[in-house]
Amino acid sequence: MKKDMIILMGGQGVGKGTFSKMLREQHDYNYIETGAMFRALPSDSEIAKIIARGELVPDAELFKLVESVVTDDKDMLIDGFPRTTAQAEWLVKTFADKYNVHVIYLNVPEEIMLARIQKRINAGGGRADDADAAAVRRRLDTFWNVTMPAIEWLRGAAGIKFSDVDVTGEVDDNFNRILAVLEK
Ligand code: ADP
């Protein structure tokens, strides 16, 4: 039987990490969080410098990383990938035959993303790329200009399932809406 590949997409601070954690408490996924994997690299590496500027890591690096961590023995949960239309096309080309790919777009307005990032800073998360307001602005601009077209491409892509979930409300209500589209 084909395994599931659940992909959480959405802007900065929409709660991809929170909902991933909640999903993993319910089911045993092979979990991939591309941002955390890149942020764990040494601070003098080329990729760390790209991230500190609030820019995207080149697609070729992503393909290498994702290929090295995808397994076919378990359902997969992916957070942070794809973020460009080229990555989205590669995802469908590489995985749509082998997995039941389900892209879940976590949809919230930008004011809420900014408020949630501020909350993360206030809580003392200590992420260097959150503390720099210019880098946060750049990441949000990249989300709207680069990742949103990838989301729109996936919305119309053949061979995968796509759900648009409103996650502006309370965490538990949002999570129930995510579970509802997963069960459909
Ligand atoms: P955020 O979603 O708040 O930007 P992440 O922890 O998901 O934070 O990602 C941190 C950084 O890692 C991003 O700003 C980007 O530089 C890099 N990154 C993560 N995933 C990707 C991806 N799919 N494509 C390109 N760069 C990525």
Residues whose N, C-alpha, C, O or C-beta is under 5 A from the ligand:
A	BS01	ADP	Q12 G13 T34 G35 A36 F38 I50 I51 G54 E55 L56 V57 L62 G80 F81 P82 R83 R139
